[in-house]
């Protein structure tokens, strides 16, 4: 499975970077045509949007760079609207949760180093709170 090529239609994906909720991908076809699009996933399927194809590699790479910059700018704008710390959580700020612990009304951080993507490791993406009924809600 590791050596399996990722494909979108007849384009082999050669570059892909997830920034925020969207992934920006570049692919090349057997005919040496290049493609750039946005990709989102829901756990079962991939969805593609705003695809552009060209036989000019540099044109597609410029589009790829512009789209990556756009994603970064969107995340920066989103962060400016938040009024919570954006620091990464570290081990000193976290305590192991036992099965018998009651999280009702408490803030819980998930172990982000191995479970979530790097862009989701900021405290704003790793916090959950215990609800009155004992369930957990994610921020």
Secondary structure, 3 states (H helix, E strand, C coil): CCCCCCEECCEEEEEEEEECCEEEEEEEECCCCEEEEEEEECCCCEEEEEEEEECCHHHHHHHHHHHHHHHHHHHHHHHHHCCCCCCECCHHHCCCCCCCCCCECCEEECCHHHHCCHHHCEHHHHEEEECCCCCEEEC
